[in-house]
Amino acid sequence: MIKQTKSWSASLEHGDYATDRALVIRHGLEAIEETAEGTHVNLVTPAGFGNPLKYLMSPIRQLYGNAVDIEFIDQCGCGGYVLRIHM
């Protein structure tokens, strides 16, 4: 797997993501896996699911423990939310 060597954003907000929380979680975890140490990934999530800390924090901690830092950024002007994962 080739890792993202710069900080980046994963858009998990539109299309099937808007109605499938499990897909958001699965692809969010995959995005974290694709992110190189020393960078971060912004997970942009659907407005309809609310604050992503409520449903992404536990799976991220289960997989990465304290090896990553999780930062809630804010709700976007478009309605979605941004969760930043520092590697």
N, CA, C and O atoms as a GROMACS GRO file, in nm:
protein
  348
    1MET      N    1   0.083  -0.117   0.000
    1MET     CA    2   0.000   0.000   0.000
    1MET      C    3   0.088   0.125   0.000
    1MET      O    4   0.183   0.135   0.078
    2ILE      N    5   0.057   0.217  -0.087
    2ILE     CA    6   0.128   0.344  -0.092
    2ILE      C    7   0.062   0.441   0.005
    2ILE      O    8  -0.060   0.462  -0.001
    3LYS      N    9   0.141   0.499   0.093
    3LYS     CA   10   0.088   0.592   0.192
    3LYS      C   11   0.087   0.735   0.138
    3LYS      O   12   0.172   0.773   0.058
    4GLN      N   13  -0.012   0.812   0.183
    4GLN     CA   14  -0.016   0.955   0.153
    4GLN      C   15   0.097   1.020   0.231
    4GLN      O   16   0.102   1.008   0.354
    5THR      N   17   0.188   1.087   0.164
    5THR     CA   18   0.305   1.145   0.231
    5THR      C   19   0.284   1.290   0.271
    5THR      O   20   0.372   1.351   0.333
    6LYS      N   21   0.170   1.345   0.237
    6LYS     CA   22   0.133   1.480   0.279
    6LYS      C   23  -0.003   1.472   0.347
    6LYS      O   24  -0.080   1.379   0.322
    7SER      N   25  -0.033   1.568   0.432
    7SER     CA   26  -0.165   1.573   0.493
    7SER      C   27  -0.270   1.586   0.383
    7SER      O   28  -0.246   1.650   0.280
    8TRP      N   29  -0.386   1.524   0.405
    8TRP     CA   30  -0.487   1.518   0.301
    8TRP      C   31  -0.626   1.506   0.361
    8TRP      O   32  -0.641   1.492   0.483
    9SER      N   33  -0.727   1.512   0.277
    9SER     CA   34  -0.866   1.498   0.321
    9SER      C   35  -0.932   1.383   0.248
    9SER      O   36  -0.912   1.363   0.128
   10ALA      N   37  -1.012   1.307   0.322
   10ALA     CA   38  -1.091   1.199   0.265
   10ALA      C   39  -1.237   1.242   0.270
   10ALA      O   40  -1.293   1.262   0.378
   11SER      N   41  -1.299   1.255   0.154
   11SER     CA   42  -1.438   1.297   0.147
   11SER      C   43  -1.529   1.175   0.164
   11SER      O   44  -1.542   1.093   0.074
   12LEU      N   45  -1.590   1.166   0.281
   12LEU     CA   46  -1.679   1.055   0.313
   12LEU      C   47  -1.819   1.110   0.339
   12LEU      O   48  -1.890   1.064   0.428
   13GLU      N   49  -1.857   1.208   0.261
   13GLU     CA   50  -1.975   1.287   0.293
   13GLU      C   51  -2.094   1.263   0.200
   13GLU      O   52  -2.209   1.265   0.245
   14HIS      N   53  -2.070   1.241   0.073
   14HIS     CA   54  -2.179   1.237  -0.025
   14HIS      C   55  -2.200   1.097  -0.081
   14HIS      O   56  -2.126   1.004  -0.048
   15GLY      N   57  -2.301   1.083  -0.164
   15GLY     CA   58  -2.330   0.955  -0.227
   15GLY      C   59  -2.373   0.852  -0.124
   15GLY      O   60  -2.450   0.883  -0.033
   16ASP      N   61  -2.322   0.730  -0.137
   16ASP     CA   62  -2.358   0.622  -0.045
   16ASP      C   63  -2.321   0.654   0.100
   16ASP      O   64  -2.385   0.604   0.192
   17TYR      N   65  -2.219   0.737   0.119
   17TYR     CA   66  -2.176   0.771   0.255
   17TYR      C   67  -2.288   0.838   0.335
   17TYR      O   68  -2.297   0.820   0.456
   18ALA      N   69  -2.372   0.917   0.268
   18ALA     CA   70  -2.475   0.994   0.336
   18ALA      C   71  -2.577   0.906   0.407
   18ALA      O   72  -2.646   0.952   0.499
   19THR      N   73  -2.588   0.780   0.366
   19THR     CA   74  -2.688   0.691   0.425
   19THR      C   75  -2.629   0.564   0.486
   19THR      O   76  -2.703   0.480   0.537
   20ASP      N   77  -2.498   0.547   0.480
   20ASP     CA   78  -2.436   0.422   0.524
   20ASP      C   79  -2.322   0.451   0.622
   20ASP      O   80  -2.207   0.469   0.582
   21ARG      N   81  -2.356   0.456   0.750
   21ARG     CA   82  -2.256   0.486   0.853
   21ARG      C   83  -2.144   0.383   0.855
   21ARG      O   84  -2.028   0.418   0.876
   22ALA      N   85  -2.177   0.256   0.834
   22ALA     CA   86  -2.075   0.151   0.834
   22ALA      C   87  -1.972   0.175   0.723
   22ALA      O   88  -1.853   0.149   0.742
   23LEU      N   89  -2.017   0.225   0.609
   23LEU     CA   90  -1.926   0.256   0.499
   23LEU      C   91  -1.834   0.372   0.536
   23LEU      O   92  -1.715   0.371   0.504
   24VAL      N   93  -1.889   0.473   0.603
   24VAL     CA   94  -1.809   0.587   0.650
   24VAL      C   95  -1.700   0.537   0.745
   24VAL      O   96  -1.584   0.578   0.735
   25ILE      N   97  -1.738   0.450   0.837
   25ILE     CA   98  -1.641   0.397   0.934
   25ILE      C   99  -1.534   0.316   0.863
   25ILE      O  100  -1.414   0.335   0.887
   26ARG      N  101  -1.575   0.225   0.776
   26ARG     CA  102  -1.479   0.138   0.707
   26ARG      C  103  -1.381   0.220   0.622
   26ARG      O  104  -1.260   0.199   0.629
   27HIS      N  105  -1.433   0.311   0.544
   27HIS     CA  106  -1.344   0.390   0.458
   27HIS      C  107  -1.265   0.494   0.537
   27HIS      O  108  -1.156   0.532   0.496
   28GLY      N  109  -1.319   0.539   0.649
   28GLY     CA  110  -1.243   0.627   0.738
   28GLY      C  111  -1.122   0.556   0.794
   28GLY      O  112  -1.012   0.613   0.798
   29LEU      N  113  -1.140   0.433   0.840
   29LEU     CA  114  -1.028   0.354   0.893
   29LEU      C  115  -0.926   0.325   0.783
   29LEU      O  116  -0.805   0.327   0.808
   30GLU      N  117  -0.973   0.298   0.662
   30GLU     CA  118  -0.882   0.276   0.550
   30GLU      C  119  -0.802   0.402   0.518
   30GLU      O  120  -0.683   0.395   0.487
   31ALA      N  121  -0.867   0.518   0.527
   31ALA     CA  122  -0.797   0.646   0.501
   31ALA      C  123  -0.687   0.668   0.604
   31ALA      O  124  -0.578   0.714   0.570
   32ILE      N  125  -0.715   0.635   0.728
   32ILE     CA  126  -0.613   0.648   0.833
   32ILE      C  127  -0.495   0.557   0.802
   32ILE      O  128  -0.379   0.597   0.814
   33GLU      N  129  -0.524   0.435   0.761
   33GLU     CA  130  -0.420   0.338   0.728
   33GLU      C  131  -0.332   0.388   0.612
   33GLU      O  132  -0.214   0.356   0.606
   34GLU      N  133  -0.390   0.466   0.523
   34GLU     CA  134  -0.318   0.517   0.405
   34GLU      C  135  -0.239   0.645   0.435
   34GLU      O  136  -0.178   0.701   0.344
   35THR      N  137  -0.240   0.691   0.559
   35THR     CA  138  -0.178   0.818   0.595
   35THR      C  139  -0.043   0.794   0.663
   35THR      O  140  -0.034   0.717   0.759
   36ALA      N  141   0.059   0.859   0.613
   36ALA     CA  142   0.195   0.841   0.664
   36ALA      C  143   0.214   0.907   0.801
   36ALA      O  144   0.147   1.005   0.834
   37GLU      N  145   0.305   0.852   0.877
   37GLU     CA  146   0.342   0.908   1.007
   37GLU      C  147   0.392   1.052   0.987
   37GLU      O  148   0.462   1.081   0.891
   38GLY      N  149   0.355   1.140   1.079
   38GLY     CA  150   0.396   1.279   1.072
   38GLY      C  151   0.302   1.367   0.991
   38GLY      O  152   0.326   1.487   0.977
   39THR      N  153   0.195   1.309   0.939
   39THR     CA  154   0.096   1.385   0.863
   39THR      C  155  -0.041   1.364   0.928
   39THR      O  156  -0.052   1.297   1.031
   40HIS      N  157  -0.144   1.420   0.866
   40HIS     CA  158  -0.280   1.396   0.916
   40HIS      C  159  -0.375   1.377   0.800
   40HIS      O  160  -0.347   1.414   0.686
   41VAL      N  161  -0.489   1.318   0.831
   41VAL     CA  162  -0.598   1.306   0.735
   41VAL      C  163  -0.722   1.370   0.797
   41VAL      O  164  -0.754   1.347   0.914
   42ASN      N  165  -0.790   1.452   0.718
   42ASN     CA  166  -0.919   1.508   0.758
   42ASN      C  167  -1.027   1.415   0.706
   42ASN      O  168  -1.038   1.394   0.585
   43LEU      N  169  -1.106   1.359   0.795
   43LEU     CA  170  -1.219   1.277   0.754
   43LEU      C  171  -1.341   1.368   0.749
   43LEU      O  172  -1.387   1.417   0.852
   44VAL      N  173  -1.392   1.391   0.629
   44VAL     CA  174  -1.509   1.478   0.610
   44VAL      C  175  -1.631   1.387   0.605
   44VAL      O  176  -1.644   1.305   0.514
   45THR      N  177  -1.720   1.400   0.704
   45THR     CA  178  -1.829   1.306   0.724
   45THR      C  179  -1.966   1.373   0.704
   45THR      O  180  -1.976   1.495   0.711
   46PRO      N  181  -2.070   1.293   0.680
   46PRO     CA  182  -2.202   1.347   0.652
   46PRO      C  183  -2.265   1.420   0.772
   46PRO      O  184  -2.245   1.381   0.887
   47ALA      N  185  -2.339   1.524   0.741
   47ALA     CA  186  -2.410   1.600   0.846
   47ALA      C  187  -2.513   1.512   0.916
   47ALA      O  188  -2.534   1.525   1.037
   48GLY      N  189  -2.577   1.425   0.842
   48GLY     CA  190  -2.687   1.345   0.895
   48GLY      C  191  -2.651   1.254   1.010
   48GLY      O  192  -2.738   1.216   1.088
   49PHE      N  193  -2.524   1.217   1.023
   49PHE     CA  194  -2.482   1.129   1.132
   49PHE      C  195  -2.439   1.205   1.256
   49PHE      O  196  -2.412   1.145   1.359
   50GLY      N  197  -2.431   1.337   1.246
   50GLY     CA  198  -2.390   1.418   1.361
   50GLY      C  199  -2.240   1.413   1.383
   50GLY      O  200  -2.163   1.375   1.295
   51ASN      N  201  -2.200   1.453   1.503
   51ASN     CA  202  -2.059   1.462   1.540
   51ASN      C  203  -1.991   1.326   1.521
   51ASN      O  204  -2.032   1.228   1.582
   52PRO      N  205  -1.887   1.319   1.437
   52PRO     CA  206  -1.822   1.192   1.409
   52PRO      C  207  -1.749   1.130   1.529
   52PRO      O  208  -1.719   1.011   1.528
   53LEU      N  209  -1.721   1.209   1.631
   53LEU     CA  210  -1.659   1.151   1.750
   53LEU      C  211  -1.749   1.044   1.810
   53LEU      O  212  -1.700   0.948   1.870
   54LYS      N  213  -1.880   1.059   1.795
   54LYS     CA  214  -1.976   0.966   1.855
   54LYS      C  215  -1.971   0.827   1.793
   54LYS      O  216  -2.005   0.729   1.859
   55TYR      N  217  -1.929   0.817   1.667
   55TYR     CA  218  -1.929   0.685   1.603
   55TYR      C  219  -1.794   0.644   1.545
   55TYR      O  220  -1.777   0.528   1.506
   56LEU      N  221  -1.698   0.735   1.538
   56LEU     CA  222  -1.565   0.699   1.486
   56LEU      C  223  -1.459   0.682   1.594
   56LEU      O  224  -1.362   0.610   1.574
   57MET      N  225  -1.477   0.747   1.708
   57MET     CA  226  -1.375   0.743   1.815
   57MET      C  227  -1.346   0.599   1.858
   57MET      O  228  -1.230   0.558   1.865
   58SER      N  229  -1.449   0.523   1.887
   58SER     CA  230  -1.429   0.386   1.937
   58SER      C  231  -1.357   0.297   1.836
   58SER      O  232  -1.260   0.231   1.872
   59PRO      N  233  -1.402   0.291   1.709
   59PRO     CA  234  -1.329   0.206   1.613
   59PRO      C  235  -1.184   0.250   1.592
   59PRO      O  236  -1.095   0.167   1.575
   60ILE      N  237  -1.160   0.382   1.592
   60ILE     CA  238  -1.023   0.431   1.575
   60ILE      C  239  -0.938   0.389   1.693
   60ILE      O  240  -0.826   0.341   1.674
   61ARG      N  241  -0.988   0.407   1.814
   61ARG     CA  242  -0.911   0.369   1.934
   61ARG      C  243  -0.889   0.218   1.940
   61ARG      O  244  -0.782   0.173   1.982
   62GLN      N  245  -0.989   0.140   1.898
   62GLN     CA  246  -0.972  -0.006   1.898
   62GLN      C  247  -0.859  -0.048   1.805
   62GLN      O  248  -0.784  -0.140   1.837
   63LEU      N  249  -0.848   0.018   1.693
   63LEU     CA  250  -0.747  -0.019   1.594
   63LEU      C  251  -0.610   0.043   1.622
   63LEU      O  252  -0.508  -0.022   1.600
   64TYR      N  253  -0.607   0.168   1.668
   64TYR     CA  254  -0.482   0.242   1.681
   64TYR      C  255  -0.443   0.278   1.824
   64TYR      O  256  -0.333   0.326   1.848
   65GLY      N  257  -0.533   0.255   1.919
   65GLY     CA  258  -0.503   0.293   2.057
   65GLY      C  259  -0.467   0.440   2.064
   65GLY      O  260  -0.535   0.525   2.006
   66ASN      N  261  -0.360   0.471   2.136
   66ASN     CA  262  -0.315   0.609   2.150
   66ASN      C  263  -0.204   0.645   2.050
   66ASN      O  264  -0.136   0.746   2.066
   67ALA      N  265  -0.187   0.563   1.946
   67ALA     CA  266  -0.084   0.589   1.845
   67ALA      C  267  -0.122   0.705   1.752
   67ALA      O  268  -0.038   0.757   1.680
   68VAL      N  269  -0.249   0.746   1.755
   68VAL     CA  270  -0.296   0.859   1.675
   68VAL      C  271  -0.363   0.960   1.767
   68VAL      O  272  -0.413   0.924   1.874
   69ASP      N  273  -0.364   1.084   1.724
   69ASP     CA  274  -0.437   1.189   1.795
   69ASP      C  275  -0.561   1.223   1.713
   69ASP      O  276  -0.554   1.238   1.591
   70ILE      N  277  -0.673   1.234   1.782
   70ILE     CA  278  -0.801   1.262   1.717
   70ILE      C  279  -0.844   1.402   1.756
   70ILE      O  280  -0.850   1.436   1.874
   71GLU      N  281  -0.873   1.484   1.656
   71GLU     CA  282  -0.912   1.624   1.680
   71GLU      C  283  -1.040   1.656   1.604
   71GLU      O  284  -1.044   1.648   1.482
   72PHE      N  285  -1.145   1.693   1.677
   72PHE     CA  286  -1.267   1.739   1.612
   72PHE      C  287  -1.244   1.881   1.567
   72PHE      O  288  -1.211   1.968   1.648
   73ILE      N  289  -1.259   1.907   1.438
   73ILE     CA  290  -1.234   2.041   1.384
   73ILE      C  291  -1.360   2.126   1.393
   73ILE      O  292  -1.361   2.224   1.466
   74ASP      N  293  -1.464   2.090   1.321
   74ASP     CA  294  -1.586   2.172   1.322
   74ASP      C  295  -1.684   2.115   1.221
   74ASP      O  296  -1.655   2.021   1.148
   75GLN      N  297  -1.801   2.177   1.220
   75GLN     CA  298  -1.897   2.147   1.116
   75GLN      C  299  -1.868   2.240   0.999
   75GLN      O  300  -1.852   2.361   1.017
   76CYS      N  301  -1.860   2.184   0.879
   76CYS     CA  302  -1.831   2.263   0.758
   76CYS      C  303  -1.950   2.351   0.721
   76CYS      O  304  -2.062   2.329   0.768
   77GLY      N  305  -1.923   2.449   0.639
   77GLY     CA  306  -2.030   2.530   0.585
   77GLY      C  307  -2.128   2.448   0.501
   77GLY      O  308  -2.244   2.485   0.486
   78CYS      N  309  -2.079   2.337   0.447
   78CYS     CA  310  -2.163   2.250   0.364
   78CYS      C  311  -2.251   2.158   0.449
   78CYS      O  312  -2.336   2.087   0.396
   79GLY      N  313  -2.230   2.160   0.581
   79GLY     CA  314  -2.313   2.080   0.671
   79GLY      C  315  -2.243   1.959   0.730
   79GLY      O  316  -2.279   1.914   0.838
   80GLY      N  317  -2.142   1.906   0.660
   80GLY     CA  318  -2.070   1.790   0.711
   80GLY      C  319  -1.977   1.828   0.825
   80GLY      O  320  -1.970   1.944   0.866
   81TYR      N  321  -1.906   1.730   0.876
   81TYR     CA  322  -1.815   1.749   0.988
   81TYR      C  323  -1.674   1.708   0.948
   81TYR      O  324  -1.655   1.626   0.858
   82VAL      N  325  -1.575   1.767   1.015
   82VAL     CA  326  -1.436   1.732   0.989
   82VAL      C  327  -1.372   1.679   1.117
   82VAL      O  328  -1.374   1.745   1.221
   83LEU      N  329  -1.317   1.559   1.106
   83LEU     CA  330  -1.243   1.497   1.215
   83LEU      C  331  -1.100   1.478   1.164
   83LEU      O  332  -1.079   1.413   1.062
   84ARG      N  333  -1.003   1.535   1.233
   84ARG     CA  334  -0.862   1.528   1.190
   84ARG      C  335  -0.791   1.421   1.272
   84ARG      O  336  -0.797   1.420   1.395
   85ILE      N  337  -0.723   1.332   1.201
   85ILE     CA  338  -0.647   1.225   1.264
   85ILE      C  339  -0.499   1.251   1.237
   85ILE      O  340  -0.454   1.249   1.123
   86HIS      N  341  -0.425   1.277   1.345
   86HIS     CA  342  -0.280   1.302   1.336
   86HIS      C  343  -0.208   1.170   1.356
   86HIS      O  344  -0.230   1.098   1.454
   87MET      N  345  -0.121   1.139   1.262
   87MET     CA  346  -0.045   1.014   1.268
   87MET      C  347   0.088   1.036   1.339
   87MET      O  348   0.166   0.942   1.354
   0.00000   0.00000   0.00000
